[in-house]
Amino acid sequence: MRLFQHHNRQDSAESRRVYAMFELAYTITDFTAASAFLIGSILFFWAEYETAAIWLFVIGSFCFCLKPTLRLIREIKLLKMGDTDDLAKRYQG
């Protein structure tokens, strides 16, 4: 099995559940990043909110770093789930 293979997501009900949960986390992270950047951009119109705007940009940047991390963790988890099945088949007979 290899990472980022579509069939890894469809191997079982559990793999579909894991994939769906990670997609939900990915989408929430996307919305959080976009909201932080949008609100931060608006706050830059007022000098007194500059520090808050900078913090929102930092939060948005963190979320954008989190996105590929979530995908990699998901794929490794799915890969391990598939490898368990392969190992069990090897020892059956």
N, C-alpha and C positions, 0 to 999 in steps of 0.2 A: 504494500500500500504506500501511496505517496501523499504528500500534503496538497491541499487545494484541488482535490479531485471531487467532482460533483457527486459521484456515486457514494462517497463517504457520508454524505448528508442523508442519504436515503436507505442506508443499510438496515435500519431497524426503527421501531417506534421510539426507542431511547435516543438514537442519533438524530432523529427528526426533532425531538423535544429539545435536545441540547442546541441544535442549530437554531431553532426558533428563539430560545432564550438569549443566545448570543446576538442574534439579529435585533432583538428588542433592546438589549444593552447598547448595541452599536447605534441604533436609531436615536435613543435617548441622548447618547453622547454627541451625536451630530446636532440635534436640536439645541443642546446646551451650549455647544461651541458657537453655533450660528447666533443664538440669542446673546451670548456674551459679547461677541464682536459687534453686533448691531447696536446693542445698548451702549457699549463702550464707545462706538463711533459717534453716537448722538451726544454722549456726555462731553465729548471734546469740544462741543460748541460753547461750553461755559468753562472758564478758567478754574473756577472753584471746584469743579468736579474732575479735574485732570487726574488726580491720584486714583479715584474710583475707576475712571476709564482705563487707566494703565493696568489696574488689577483685573478688570474684566478681560483685557487682552491677554494677560498671563493665564487666566482661567481658560479662555478659549483656546489658547495655544496648547495648554496641557491636554484639553479634550482632543485636539487634533493629533497629539502624540499617542493618546490612549486608543484611538481607533485602530491603527494597525496592530497594536498590542493585543486588543480583543480578538481580532481576526486570527492572529497567530496562535493564541491560547486555544481558541475554538478548534482550529484545524489540528493542533497537537492532540487535544482531547478526543476528537473524532478519530484520528489515526490510531490512538491507543485503544479505543473501543473496537476498531476493526481488527487490530493485531491480536486481541484476546481471542476472537473467533478463529483466526488463522492458527494460533498456537494450539487451541483446543483440537482443531482438525488434525494437526500433525501428530498428536499423541493418541488419537482414537484407534489407529490401526496400523 
